[in-house]
Amino acid sequence: MKPACKFALKALGAGAATCFALSASAATVTIATLNNPDMIELKKLSPAFEKANPEIKLNWVILEENVLRQRATTDITTGSGQFDVMTIGAYETPQWGKRGWLAPITNLPASYDLNDVVKTARDGLSVNGQLYALPFYVESSMTYYRKDLFDKAGLKMPDQPTYDQIAQFADKLTDKSKEQYGICLRGKAGWGENMAYGTTVVNTFGGRWFDEKWNAQLTSPEWKKAMTFYVDLLKKDGPPGASSNGFNENLTLMSSGKCAMWIDATVAAGMLYNKQQSQIADKVGFAAAPVAVTPKGSHWLWAWALAIPKSSKQQDAAKKFIEWATSKEYIDLVAKDEGWASVPPGTRQSTYARPEYKQAAPFGDFVLKAIQTADPDHPTLKPVPYTGVQFVGIPEFQSFGTVVGQSVSGAIAGQMSVDQALAAGNAAADRAVKQAGYQK
């Protein structure tokens, strides 16, 4: 107990009651988040929040992406209230909000300036106009490449590469004796790992997860062509152990100079251009995510957002924290600590208007355009009954998407053929939607 409280108790005056109220209101907010650089930075800077809000203590649970998704899903579906703040995405937020599992985000202070938050981000985290999470960062996908290696080989990266061109470049730039790999791509199993990227390949090759009657399409010619291309490219020109590499592993490979090209999340741009984090900061170039037969669904739309489960006992304190973590003030803090190139991207229009950001982040306008042009409502060449570019926006996708991811990862590792992987995946996807009653 604080000395002031002891004094108040002795005095037994009105101050004692106030003192008890202060002690009782101290709240511990438990935050579940993922182990990527932006979230580690949030934890690093969070003492500033605790200093400004001494009545709130933050307790961090930092997990690998697939584990975070499992733990968050278990907690929310059982209502156990283990977490007060969850880092969830554009896939979970609308579904969980609709089911009443998340506390609606209301009564934000005027200083938060909600209208400054990019509309695509707000819409993706809302149901019927009601916001259920605040976006921490928003991303699309893009192509990164080593300008020095391209120049040396006499190659030129177009603003909009095709997958055929990517394969040709990768062949020319692979030198395994120097641990130089033509391409790095996600191979790690998971609906949000290899299947997030893999689905964009399928989309641009003209494929889709389901037809309009919810029949799974994984054994279609488009899926076979897309997945064969992806698996063969990684086997031929990718790093060893590619089936175990997710976002973090490929970020390390790219920033340490081992990849000539990497197609992945736009959020990595700030890390690759940061001289403190990247050995290739002055050598990295960027282009749009590649296309094949259609640009539709070739680049994804994703938000990592902070949400408050309805089961949280500390909703007011949690709301105060997520407002701070997604504020203009927090963006300024990151800029001071890591530089403007590394601030959380895609969330606020004002970030993109800052001269300091424009100078430090030559990719800024390009990324904002990629985010604003991704279309989750029309993600494929042929019509589909679902929304989502790199996922199928139904609860069952989390399960069958991971099963398909495991099969595809097995094909990259040489444990099965692409045809076997897709046949197994098709059966899992069909079974899931039949059981859920989507197929009529």
Secondary structure, DSSP 4 states (H G I P E B T S, - for coil): --HHHHHHHHHTSHHHHHHHHHHHH-EEEEEEEE-SHHHHHHHHHTHHHHHH-TTEEEEEEEE-HHHHHHHHHHHHHHT----SEEEEETTHHHHHHHTT-B-------GGG-GGGB-HHHHHHTEETTEE--EEEEEE-EEEEEEHHHHHHTT----SS-BHHHHHHHHHHH-BGGGTBBS-B---S-STTTHHHHHHHHHHHTT--SB-TT--B-TTSHHHHHHHHHHHHHHHHHSPTTGGG--HHHHHHHHHTT-BSEEEEETTHHHHHT-TTT-TTTTTEEEEEPPBSS-STTSS--EEEEEE-BTT-S-HHHHHHHHHHHTSHHHHHHHHHHH-GGGSPPSSBHHHHH-HHHHHH-TTHHHHHHHHHH--TTS-SSS--SS--SSS-SSTTHHHHHHHHHHHHHHHHTTSS-HHHHHHHHHHHHHHHHHHTT---
